[in-house]
Amino acid sequence: MIEKLIYNSRTTEVDAATTRMVGAYEKTSLNSDVFLAELFIQIKAVLAFFAAAIKRMKAESNLEEKDEVRDDALRGLYYMLLGYLHNPAQAIREAAQKLEKVFGHYGISITGESYATESSLINSMLEDLAKPKLQDAIAILPGCAEQIAALQTAQDDFEAARITYEEEKASESTEKNATELKKEVLILVNDKLVVYLRAMVQVDDATYGKFTRTVGEIIADSNEVVKRRRAKPEPEETI
């Protein structure tokens, strides 16, 4: 018997499986079935909003990744200066002390601040490090200029990702989120499409059999991915 999509499927898995079902339906001659025609109109309408909601979720995920990259760049600069503070060469120690004094004004703890606060503090730090009086000290320390440049790049990338995220998030006040839309899709697929096909294939396999088996294969493939993932402990993922 045709399965139902596992409820704990990720939003992207539900979207992908349902999109394949729509494609399979459009290749059939079942458009004369009024129930299926109306059902797939509903499914396609929800999928259109679903894609936009998933895009917003991916923008948020990308923002988190960009934040981790800039945190890593900030930590890299911190540990570099820490190492140079203990360098046996006096010139290197003194140069590191000048830069550490600037870095210490902000501290590595800014990685735990809100996105907005961290951005403000990093931008301020980068402005301080760009002052002419520190350029000789930076030049003395091997790799320091490159590490500062990496932090600047990471900060710029984060800000670009944040703009994208804010643009996507701006529409959330008037649109349903991906979790809500996933529930709607699952109801349409599991409680309507699957139930209907289970019944119709019993009374008219010649007409509904091929499509039913195709849908069944799509669902089985999607569910298998979910089952395999369940066997491997991993962090919760929503998309």
C-alpha positions, 0 to 999 in steps of 0.5 A: 500500500502507498505510504504517507510522507513521514511527518518529521521530513524536513521542509525541503524534503517535503517540497522536493517530493511534492514537486515531483508528484506535481510533475508526475501528475502533469504527465498523466491524462488524469486531468479529467478527474475533477478531484485530482485537478482541484487538489493539484491546483491547491498543492501547486498554490501552496508550493509557490508560497513554500518555495519563498518560505524556504528561501527565507529560512536559507537566508537565515541559515546563511547569515548564521554561517557568515557570522561563524566565519567572522567569529573565526576570523576574530579569534584568529586575530586574537590568538595571533596577537597572543602568540606574538606577545610571547615572541622572543624578539622585542620588536615583535613583542612591542608591535603586538602590545600596540595591537593587543591594546586596541583589540583588548578594548573590544575583546574576544567576548564580542562574539557573544553579542547580538548581530547588530552589536557585534557588527558595530564593535567589529567595524569600530575595531577595524577602523582603529586598526586602520589608523596610520599610527598602527601600520608599522606595528602591523607590518612587523607582524607576519600574517597580521595584515592578512588576518585583519583583511580576512576579518574585514572580508568576513565582516563585509560578507556578513553584512551582505548576508544580513541585508539579504536576510532582512529583505526576506524576513520583511515579508514574513509578517504577511506570509506563512512560515515554512513550518506552517506551509509544510503542515498544509502540504502534508495534509494535502498529500497524506490526507487527501492525495494518498487516501484518494489514490489508495481507494481509486487504485482498488476500483480502477487500476488501469486508470490510476495504477501507474500514477499511484505507483509513481507517487508511492515510489516518490514517497518511499524514496523520501521516507527512506532518506528520513529513516536513514537520518534517524539512525544517525544522531545529528543536530536538529535541522529545520530546512 
